Amino acid sequence: MSALAGLRADRERRLAATVAAVGLGLALATVHWSGLLLAGALIALPQRSLRRGVAAGVAMGGLVVAAFLAQLALAGTVGPTLAMGQPSWLALGIGLLLPAFGSLARGVV
């Protein structure tokens, strides 16, 4: 049995690995945009199936977008940022879709 198979079989270890992946993924996403891909891959690897892994990647993208909007709200710049139009929608789309794309690594491993 591989280490990932053992992790996927044990519910408590899988949950702990998922929580750690969320924390590490958010930290990586604040440093560079490629951290979003890594965040999706990290959160999908401990999941039991590809479908659950991709769902976790989409959820991670939603969390990243929510954190981005919260950061804008704290600065008081949500309105002006969303008023920019396409650049702001592009940033929101990238934040939502890159973790989901990175979670497809679950299908390889």
C-alpha positions as a Markdown table, in Angstrom:
| # | Residue | x | y | z |
|---|---|---|---|---|
| 1 | Met | 0.0 | 0.0 | 0.0 |
| 2 | Ser | 1.4 | 3.4 | -1.0 |
| 3 | Ala | 1.6 | 6.3 | 1.4 |
| 4 | Leu | -1.2 | 8.1 | -0.5 |
| 5 | Ala | -3.5 | 5.1 | -0.4 |
| 6 | Gly | -3.0 | 4.8 | 3.4 |
| 7 | Leu | -3.8 | 8.5 | 3.7 |
| 8 | Arg | -6.9 | 8.3 | 1.6 |
| 9 | Ala | -8.2 | 5.3 | 3.6 |
| 10 | Asp | -7.9 | 6.9 | 7.0 |
| 11 | Arg | -10.6 | 9.7 | 7.5 |
| 12 | Glu | -8.8 | 11.6 | 10.3 |
| 13 | Arg | -5.4 | 11.7 | 8.5 |
| 14 | Arg | -7.2 | 12.7 | 5.2 |
| 15 | Leu | -9.0 | 15.5 | 7.0 |
| 16 | Ala | -5.8 | 16.7 | 8.7 |
| 17 | Ala | -3.9 | 16.6 | 5.3 |
| 18 | Thr | -6.7 | 18.6 | 3.7 |
| 19 | Val | -6.7 | 21.3 | 6.4 |
| 20 | Ala | -2.9 | 21.5 | 6.1 |
| 21 | Ala | -3.2 | 21.8 | 2.3 |
| 22 | Val | -5.7 | 24.6 | 2.6 |
| 23 | Gly | -3.3 | 26.6 | 4.9 |
| 24 | Leu | -0.3 | 25.9 | 2.8 |
| 25 | Gly | -2.2 | 26.6 | -0.4 |
| 26 | Leu | -3.5 | 30.0 | 0.8 |
| 27 | Ala | 0.1 | 30.9 | 1.8 |
| 28 | Leu | 1.5 | 29.9 | -1.6 |
| 29 | Ala | -1.3 | 31.8 | -3.4 |
| 30 | Thr | -0.3 | 35.0 | -1.7 |
| 31 | Val | 3.3 | 34.7 | -3.0 |
| 32 | His | 2.7 | 33.9 | -6.7 |
| 33 | Trp | -0.1 | 33.0 | -9.0 |
| 34 | Ser | 1.4 | 29.5 | -9.6 |
| 35 | Gly | 0.6 | 28.9 | -5.9 |
| 36 | Leu | -3.0 | 28.6 | -7.0 |
| 37 | Leu | -2.1 | 25.6 | -9.1 |
| 38 | Leu | -0.1 | 24.0 | -6.3 |
| 39 | Ala | -3.0 | 24.7 | -3.9 |
| 40 | Gly | -5.4 | 22.8 | -6.1 |
| 41 | Ala | -3.0 | 19.9 | -6.4 |
| 42 | Leu | -2.2 | 19.8 | -2.7 |
| 43 | Ile | -5.9 | 19.8 | -1.7 |
| 44 | Ala | -6.9 | 17.2 | -4.3 |
| 45 | Leu | -4.2 | 14.6 | -3.5 |
| 46 | Pro | -5.6 | 13.3 | -0.2 |
| 47 | Gln | -9.1 | 13.0 | -1.6 |
| 48 | Arg | -10.5 | 9.5 | -2.3 |
| 49 | Ser | -11.6 | 10.1 | -5.9 |
| 50 | Leu | -10.9 | 12.4 | -8.8 |
| 51 | Arg | -14.4 | 13.8 | -8.5 |
| 52 | Arg | -13.9 | 14.7 | -4.9 |
| 53 | Gly | -10.5 | 16.1 | -5.7 |
| 54 | Val | -11.8 | 18.4 | -8.3 |
| 55 | Ala | -14.7 | 19.5 | -6.0 |
| 56 | Ala | -12.1 | 20.3 | -3.4 |
| 57 | Gly | -10.1 | 22.3 | -5.9 |
| 58 | Val | -13.2 | 24.3 | -6.9 |
| 59 | Ala | -13.9 | 24.9 | -3.2 |
| 60 | Met | -10.3 | 26.0 | -2.7 |
| 61 | Gly | -10.8 | 28.5 | -5.6 |
| 62 | Gly | -14.0 | 29.8 | -3.9 |
| 63 | Leu | -12.0 | 30.3 | -0.7 |
| 64 | Val | -9.3 | 32.1 | -2.5 |
| 65 | Val | -11.8 | 34.4 | -4.2 |
| 66 | Ala | -13.6 | 35.1 | -0.9 |
| 67 | Ala | -10.2 | 35.9 | 0.7 |
| 68 | Phe | -9.4 | 38.3 | -2.1 |
| 69 | Leu | -12.7 | 40.0 | -1.9 |
| 70 | Ala | -12.4 | 40.2 | 1.9 |
| 71 | Gln | -9.0 | 41.8 | 1.5 |
| 72 | Leu | -10.5 | 44.4 | -0.9 |
| 73 | Ala | -13.3 | 45.0 | 1.5 |
| 74 | Leu | -10.9 | 45.7 | 4.4 |
| 75 | Ala | -9.1 | 48.2 | 2.2 |
| 76 | Gly | -12.4 | 49.7 | 1.1 |
| 77 | Thr | -11.7 | 49.2 | -2.6 |
| 78 | Val | -14.3 | 46.6 | -3.7 |
| 79 | Gly | -16.3 | 49.1 | -5.7 |
| 80 | Pro | -13.5 | 50.7 | -7.6 |
| 81 | Thr | -11.9 | 47.3 | -8.2 |
| 82 | Leu | -15.0 | 45.7 | -9.6 |
| 83 | Ala | -15.7 | 48.9 | -11.6 |
| 84 | Met | -12.5 | 48.2 | -13.6 |
| 85 | Gly | -14.5 | 45.6 | -15.5 |
| 86 | Gln | -12.6 | 42.9 | -17.4 |
| 87 | Pro | -9.3 | 43.0 | -15.4 |
| 88 | Ser | -11.1 | 42.4 | -12.1 |
| 89 | Trp | -13.3 | 39.7 | -13.6 |
| 90 | Leu | -10.2 | 38.1 | -15.0 |
| 91 | Ala | -8.6 | 38.1 | -11.6 |
| 92 | Leu | -11.7 | 36.5 | -10.0 |
| 93 | Gly | -11.8 | 33.9 | -12.8 |
| 94 | Ile | -8.2 | 33.0 | -12.4 |
| 95 | Gly | -8.6 | 32.7 | -8.7 |
| 96 | Leu | -11.5 | 30.4 | -9.1 |
| 97 | Leu | -10.3 | 28.2 | -12.0 |
| 98 | Leu | -6.6 | 27.7 | -11.4 |
| 99 | Pro | -7.0 | 25.6 | -8.2 |
| 100 | Ala | -9.6 | 23.5 | -10.0 |
| 101 | Phe | -7.2 | 23.0 | -12.9 |
| 102 | Gly | -4.4 | 22.1 | -10.4 |
| 103 | Ser | -6.7 | 19.6 | -8.8 |
| 104 | Leu | -6.7 | 17.5 | -11.9 |
| 105 | Ala | -3.3 | 16.3 | -10.7 |
| 106 | Arg | -5.3 | 13.9 | -8.6 |
| 107 | Gly | -6.2 | 12.0 | -11.8 |
| 108 | Val | -2.5 | 11.4 | -12.5 |
| 109 | Val | -1.5 | 10.2 | -9.0 |
